């Protein structure tokens, strides 16, 4: 299965993230690196968050 991953390249893309988007498809995601925290204020849809480490993938 192909998945389209959005990767913010500039500070403002990272700061805005998914705000302003109405939804993501089941085959889209956002990769935030580095990331110490996230928020979902003003989000228009529910998101699933995964923590990736070098050893495993944790579902939050």
N, C-alpha and C positions, 0 to 999 in steps of 0.2 A: 504494500500500500504506500503510495506517495503522500508525503505530508509537506505542506508549504510552511516554512518557518520564517517569521518576520524577525529580523535582527536589527535593532536600533544601532545606527552608526554615529549619531551625533547626540549631544547632550539633550537637545530639545525633543528629539524622537524618543529618547529614553524617559524624559520627564513626562511627556504626554502619554506614551504607551498606547493603551487601547481606548483611552478616553476619546469620545467623538465617534467611535465605531458603534454600529448598531448590533453587530454580531460577528462571530467567527464561524466558519464552517467546521464540520467535524474533522476536517483534514487541514486545519490551520493552527498555528501556535505562535507564541512570542517567546523568544529566548532573551533573557536579561542577564548579561554578564558585565561586570560583577554585580551582585545583588545581595544586599544585606537585609532588605525588607521590601515588602510590597503593600499596597493598599488598594481597596476597591471602592473608594469614595466616588460617587457620581457615575459608577459603571451602569450600563444599560442592560447588562446580561450577566449571568453567573459564569464563573470561570473555575476550572480545575487547576490546581497548582501542584507541580512536581519539583522536588528538590533533587538535583543531580549531583552526585559525588563521583569521585574516581572509582569507587567500589560498588555503588548500587544506585538505584532510582527509588526514591521514597515518595509515596503519594501522600499529600497533606489534605 
